[in-house]
Amino acid sequence: MVGDIPVDQIHHSETLARDAAHSVKTYPANYFRSFSSSRRGRAIPIVDVPVQLIVNSQDPYVRPYGYDQTARWVPRLWRRDIKAGHFSPMSHPQVMAAAVHDFADLADGKQPSRALLRAQVGRPRGYFGDTLVSVTGAGSGIGRETALAFAREGAEIVISDIDEATVKDTAAEIAARGGIAYPYVLDVSDAEAVEAFAERVSAEHGVPDIVVNNAGIGQAGRFLDTPAEQFDRVLAVNLGGVVNGCRAFGQRLVERGTGGHIVNVSSMAAYAPLQSLSAYCTSKAATYMFSDCLRAELDAAGVGLTTICPGVIDTNIVATTGFHAPGTDEEKIDGRRGQIDKMFALRSYGPDKVADAIVSAVKKKKPIRPVAPEAYALYGISRVLPQALRSTARLRVI
C-alpha cells in the first residue's frame, strides 16, 4: 500500500523521475524562501490571481492547518478540503479532475458550480449558503420545519412528499421568505421511484450536500390485531424509505468524493418499546441500528450521518396514524385519538424545535441526537436500566 492505495493500482507516467526531481527542489525553495523573508522583515508578495487550493485532510505529512493563513497573501482564493491522504491525485482522481474542471470553467467566464461557490474563501453567505439540502416528508410537520430551517441558513432546498399540494405549499412558503425550493412528489417506500428521484435531482440541481430522510407514518394497535399489509406498510415507509434514500443519495455522495451529510429521522420509540406501537417501534429501532452501521461505512468517504430521535412532538402524526382495535367502537377509538392528540398539543413541543436540533446536529456532526427531555431521559434509561423500559412496554396506547 502507498498511503491508502493498493500498489497494483498505481501506474506511473514516463515523466515521474523528472517530476519528482522538480518537486524535491520546489519544497525547500518555498520553505527556505518564506523563512528568510520573514527573518529579514520583507513582506511576502500578494498573489493577485485566482488560486484553487485542494487540502487533503488526512495527509500525515502536510497538515491542513498549514494552509489556514493562505488567504492573507492570496485574496482570490478557493479552498476545497477533501478526506484524502498525501497521494490524493492517485486515490481521488475523479475529485481532482472535477475540481480542475470547475476552476477552468470559472476562468473561462462560465457560471461557477455550487461547490465552487462554497469553496470561495471570504464570500459572504449564510452558514449553509451554496449548499443543496434534500428533505423528504416536507409537506408537513418535522419535514416542513426542517426545510424552512435550512432555507433560513441560506441553503437551497429539494423537498419531496407523497402529497403534492402540501409540498408545493412548503415550497411557496420558502419562496415567500426569500429562499429557493424545488418541490417533488415522492413515495419513499418505492425504491425505483427514489432512485429515479435521486437521478433527476442530481441532473437538474446537483448531488445534495445534505440528505434528510424524514418521511414516516404511524400505526397503533396490538400486533396480532394489525393486518399484515398495514404492518408491512409502516416498515416500507419508515425503514424502507430511509434505506432507499441512503442507497440512492449515499452512493452519489461517495462517488462525488467531497463529503456530505445524511440525517435519518428515527424516534425515541427506537429504544422505548410499547406493545401498542409494535410496527412503529420496530421500524424506528431498525432505522436506528441501520444508521449506526451505515455511519461507520460512510465515514471513510467523509460523509457524516446523524440519527435524530424525537420525543413527544406536536405534529399531525396522531391524526394520520392508523388505530386498530377489533371489537372496539369506532367512536371510542376516535375519542382515544383525540385524547392523544390533545396530549401532544399540550406538550407544546413543536416540530420547529426538532428542525433546529437537526440543523445544529449537522453543524456539529453529531452521530445521535435525541430531541426533547423525555427522549434524552429514555435514551439514558435504555443504556443503564433496560429492564425498566421492558416493563413500561406493557402500557397500552389504545
Secondary structure, 3 states (H helix, E strand, C coil): CECCECHHHCCCCCCHHHHHHHHHHHHHHHHHHHHHHHHCCCCCCCCCCCEEEEEECCCCCCCHHHHCCHHHCCCCEEEEEECCCCCHHHHCHHHHHHHHHHHHHHHCCCCCCHHHHHHECCCCCCCCCCCEEEECCCCCHHHHHHHHHHHHCCCEEEEEECCHHHHHHHHHHHHHCCCEEEEEECCCCCHHHHHHHHHHHHHHHCCCCEEEECCCCCEEECHHHCCHHHHHHHHHHHHHHHHHHHHHHHHHHHHHCCCEEEEEECCHHHCCCCCCEHHHHHHHHHHHHHHHHHHHHHHCCCEEEEEEEECCCCCCHHHHCEEECCCCCHHHHHHHHHHHHHHHHHHCCCHHHHHHHHHHHHHHCCCEEEECHHHHHHHHHHHHCHHHHHHHCCCCCC
